[in-house]
Amino acid sequence: MARRKRSSQALQKAVRRAASVNSIDPNLDLGNGLSLSAFLNLIETMRNRENTYNSALSNLDKLYREMLETERQLADMTEHILLGVATRYGKSSVEYGMAGGVPKNQRRKGLRGESSNSTSDRSSFVVSVNNNGNGTKAVGKI
């Protein structure tokens, strides 16, 4: 997704203002650095910086797309390397395991619908509450 380019509301307003002030006097100088020529210079500086910024965003988008493409190529080659090792040495070989694969003879086969955690590993916890009138007593079993 391309990054959104920036357009400055202040720049657009300044351009309109400069056009209006220019109609008053093209050499207007109000003192304290407030002259039409200084105003036009600052407008041009802002326009250049905005263009530079937007160009940088476009370059960044290009670099991002190139990085994603290289990442896809790397993922494909990683998979192909593992498949090549499996073809040469077999999926049950030590070399296949060294390359990052799980050797065929070491894979765990589970039944459908059963999670990888065994039910025998789970602890059960039973609590009964007795209220004998003198207070509540909890009895637990693990």
Summary of the structure (lengths in Angstrom):
residues: 142
radius of gyration: 36.3
end to end distance: 54.6
largest distance: 100.5
contacts: 275
relative contact order: 0.07
helix: 57%
strand: 10%
